[in-house]
């Protein structure tokens, strides 16, 4: 089986995602709001990696569904069951 040539440079993609997260979190670092900085970095990373290739579309949709489900559980005050996610 012949492997297809990569269409993206993974190292550069990781640098781009890390830079976006750092810039997003930096807005909150001087304020002492660790929770907001963490949330901004996480949301930025998700947004940067949410541009799936054709084979990744289903996985990105499933990940978003699980993220939304976890946010709803946290908002209701219920504990997120990590065992059900795997």
C-alpha positions in Angstrom: 0.0 0.0 0.0 1.4 3.4 -1.0 1.1 6.2 1.4 0.0 9.6 0.2 2.3 12.6 0.6 1.4 14.8 3.5 -0.5 17.9 2.5 0.5 19.9 5.6 3.6 20.3 7.7 2.5 19.0 11.1 5.3 20.8 13.0 4.3 24.2 11.5 0.7 23.5 12.3 1.6 22.8 16.0 3.6 26.0 16.2 0.6 28.0 14.7 -1.8 26.4 17.2 0.6 27.1 20.2 1.1 30.7 19.1 -2.6 31.3 18.8 -3.2 29.8 22.3 -0.4 31.9 23.8 -1.8 35.1 22.3 -5.3 34.4 23.5 -4.2 33.5 27.0 -1.9 36.5 27.2 -4.8 38.9 27.3 -5.7 37.5 30.7 -2.3 36.8 32.2 -1.7 40.2 33.6 -5.1 40.3 35.3 -4.4 37.2 37.4 -7.3 35.3 36.0 -5.9 31.8 35.5 -9.3 30.3 34.7 -10.0 32.8 31.9 -6.5 32.4 30.5 -6.9 28.6 30.4 -10.3 28.9 28.8 -9.1 31.4 26.2 -6.1 29.2 25.3 -8.3 26.0 25.1 -10.9 27.7 22.9 -8.2 29.2 20.7 -6.5 25.8 20.2 -9.8 24.2 19.4 -10.7 26.9 16.9 -7.3 26.6 15.2 -7.5 22.8 14.9 -11.2 22.8 13.9 -10.4 23.1 10.2 -10.5 19.4 9.4 -9.4 17.7 6.2 -11.8 15.5 4.3 -11.1 12.4 6.5 -11.2 14.3 9.7 -14.7 15.9 9.4 -16.5 13.2 11.3 -14.0 13.2 14.2 -14.2 17.0 14.6 -18.0 16.9 14.7 -17.9 14.1 17.3 -15.3 16.0 19.4 -17.5 19.2 19.3 -20.5 17.2 20.3 -18.7 15.8 23.3 -17.4 19.2 24.2 -20.9 20.7 24.1 -22.2 17.8 26.2 -19.5 18.4 28.8 -20.2 22.1 28.9 -23.9 21.4 29.5 -23.1 19.0 32.4 -20.8 21.5 34.0 -23.5 24.2 33.7 -26.0 21.9 35.4 -23.5 21.2 38.2 -23.2 17.5 37.4 -19.9 15.7 37.3 -18.5 14.9 33.9 -18.0 11.2 33.6 -14.7 10.7 31.8 -15.2 6.9 31.4 -18.2 7.5 29.1 -16.1 9.6 26.7 -13.8 6.7 25.8 
